Amino acid sequence: MGTEAVYRSTYTIGYSDIDFLKNLKCSKLFEYFQDTASEAADRLGAGVDTLDEKYSVAWVLTRIRVEFTRIPGLNESITVSTWPHPPGKLEFERDFTVTDENGDVIIRAVSAWVIIDVKTRELRRSDYIHMEYPEFTGEHALDSRPGRLRPSGDPEPVYRKVVGYSDVDFNCHINNSRYIDYIMDCFPVESHRQYMIKTLEVNYIKEAFPGDTLLLCREIPRNVGETAVMAGGNAVYIEGVVEKENRPCFRARIRIEPRK
């Protein structure tokens, strides 16, 4: 992989980054992804401040798929690497890997981003902004790209969440990492003690804002047999619905396995 295409950030996992098992919280991982991607975009001439001041647009994550070999823990030093792919008409694809201190890749992710007008909230085409693109690499972190998620049945309500100050970012909407906390809260603490994440895929569909009430719903497959497992039938589907509009703001699918 050409080093000119890759940007790397190293993080040491601290107490504010971990859960009750002293493992890196998934939402914190998404913050690492976001910060590293922002720094990488800045090097290409399309950082957050530049987009705001020059084009009045902002980066928004629309889809992401993350696969875990293992989840790092307290005091570990990890390196997040990211690189872009040639943009489409609307989307910018960006991949990630996370390596541990031994240089082993322990997490892989692929993502898609768009730019939106900060005033109208409308999508802008990728050629609306100028970026100093590197020499692209054909390497992908994962063979599969994140797709469109839908429930197979009727998800059941789990809890309600009123969006407040701690949920929103400088774009005044829920930050993508906070949705990950909402997803994790759909499972009791004991489930987190018994199981770990293997795959997480999220579709960010529409913005949600302070004062909105989200209904978090979950669909757990029943009577999962070997065929269903091979087809991904052991995955749990989760969605957040903005109640006043009765429309989903995100959809997610998470595959878990027993902790060893």
Residue pairs with C-beta under 8 A, 6 or more apart in sequence:
1 83
1 137
1 139
2 134
2 135
2 137
4 134
4 135
5 83
5 84
5 134
5 135
5 136
5 137
6 81
6 82
6 83
6 137
7 36
7 39
7 40
7 43
7 81
7 82
7 83
8 36
8 79
8 80
8 81
8 82
9 32
9 35
9 36
9 39
9 79
9 80
10 77
10 78
10 79
10 80
11 17
11 32
11 77
11 78
11 79
11 80
12 75
12 76
12 77
13 24
13 72
13 73
13 74
13 75
13 76
13 77
13 78
14 74
14 75
15 74
17 24
17 25
17 28
17 74
18 24
18 25
18 28
18 73
18 74
19 25
19 192
20 189
20 192
21 192
21 193
22 73
22 74
23 71
23 72
23 73
23 74
24 71
24 72
24 73
24 76
24 78
25 181
25 184
26 180
26 183
26 184
26 197
26 200
27 177
27 178
27 180
27 181
27 184
28 177
29 66
29 98
29 107
30 64
30 176
30 177
30 180
31 177
32 78
32 80
32 98
33 64
33 80
33 82
33 96
33 109
33 111
34 61
34 175
34 176
34 177
36 80
36 81
36 82
36 96
37 59
37 82
37 94
37 96
37 111
37 113
38 47
38 48
38 59
39 47
40 82
40 83
40 84
40 94
41 47
41 48
41 59
41 131
42 48
42 49
42 50
44 84
44 131
44 132
44 133
44 134
45 130
45 131
45 132
46 129
46 130
46 131
48 58
48 59
48 170
51 57
51 58
51 59
51 115
51 129
52 58
52 118
54 129
55 115
55 124
55 128
55 129
56 117
56 118
56 119
57 115
57 116
57 117
57 118
57 124
57 128
57 129
58 115
58 116
58 118
58 171
59 113
59 114
59 115
60 113
60 114
60 115
60 116
60 171
60 204
61 111
61 112
61 113
61 176
61 204
62 91
62 112
62 113
62 114
62 203
62 204
63 111
63 112
63 146
63 147
63 201
63 202
63 203
63 204
64 109
64 110
64 111
64 112
64 146
64 176
64 201
64 202
65 109
65 110
65 111
65 142
65 144
65 145
65 146
65 199
65 200
65 201
66 107
66 108
66 109
66 199
66 200
66 201
67 107
67 108
67 109
67 142
67 198
67 199
68 106
68 107
68 196
68 197
68 198
68 199
68 200
69 104
69 105
69 106
69 107
70 106
71 106
71 107
71 196
71 197
72 78
72 98
72 100
72 106
76 100
76 101
77 100
77 101
78 98
78 99
78 100
78 101
78 106
79 98
79 99
80 96
80 97
80 98
81 96
81 97
81 98
81 99
82 94
82 95
82 96
83 94
83 95
83 134
83 137
83 139
84 92
84 93
84 94
84 133
84 134
84 136
85 92
85 93
85 94
85 95
85 136
85 140
86 93
86 133
86 136
87 93
87 126
87 127
88 126
89 125
89 126
90 114
90 123
90 125
90 126
91 112
91 113
91 114
91 126
92 112
92 113
92 114
92 115
92 126
93 110
93 111
93 112
93 113
93 145
94 110
94 111
94 112
94 113
95 108
95 109
95 110
95 111
95 139
95 140
95 141
95 142
96 107
96 108
96 109
96 110
96 111
96 141
97 105
97 107
97 108
97 109
97 141
98 105
98 106
98 107
98 108
99 105
99 106
100 106
108 141
108 142
109 141
109 142
110 140
110 141
110 142
110 144
110 145
110 146
111 146
112 145
112 146
114 123
114 124
115 123
115 124
115 126
115 128
115 129
116 122
116 123
116 124
117 123
117 124
118 171
121 207
146 201
146 202
146 203
147 201
148 203
149 201
149 202
149 203
149 237
149 251
149 252
149 253
150 251
151 219
151 237
151 239
151 251
152 219
152 221
152 237
153 219
154 219
155 217
155 218
155 219
155 237
155 238
155 239
156 217
156 218
156 219
157 215
157 216
157 217
158 186
158 216
158 217
158 218
159 185
159 186
159 216
160 213
160 214
160 215
160 216
160 243
161 182
161 213
161 214
161 216
161 240
162 211
162 212
162 213
162 214
163 174
163 208
163 209
163 210
163 211
163 212
163 213
163 214
164 210
165 210
166 178
167 174
167 175
167 178
167 210
168 174
168 175
168 209
168 210
169 175
172 209
172 210
173 207
173 208
173 209
174 207
174 208
174 209
174 249
176 202
176 204
179 202
179 204
179 240
179 250
179 252
180 200
180 202
182 214
182 216
182 240
183 200
183 202
183 238
183 252
183 254
184 192
185 216
186 216
186 218
186 236
186 238
187 195
193 259
194 258
194 259
195 256
195 257
195 258
195 259
196 256
196 257
196 258
196 259
197 254
197 255
197 256
198 255
198 256
198 257
199 235
199 253
199 254
199 255
200 252
200 253
200 254
200 255
201 252
201 253
201 254
202 250
202 251
202 252
203 250
203 251
203 252
204 249
204 250
205 247
205 248
205 249
205 250
205 251
206 242
206 247
206 248
206 249
207 249
208 214
208 240
208 242
208 249
212 242
212 243
212 244
213 242
213 243
213 244
214 240
214 241
214 242
214 243
214 249
215 240
215 241
215 243
216 238
216 239
216 240
217 238
217 239
217 240
217 241
218 236
218 237
218 238
219 236
219 237
219 238
220 236
221 228
221 233
221 234
221 235
221 236
224 233
224 234
225 233
227 233
228 234
232 253
232 255
234 255
234 256
235 253
235 254
235 255
236 253
236 254
236 255
236 256
237 251
237 252
237 253
238 251
238 252
238 253
238 254
239 248
239 250
239 251
239 252
240 248
240 249
240 250
241 247
241 248
241 249
242 248
242 249
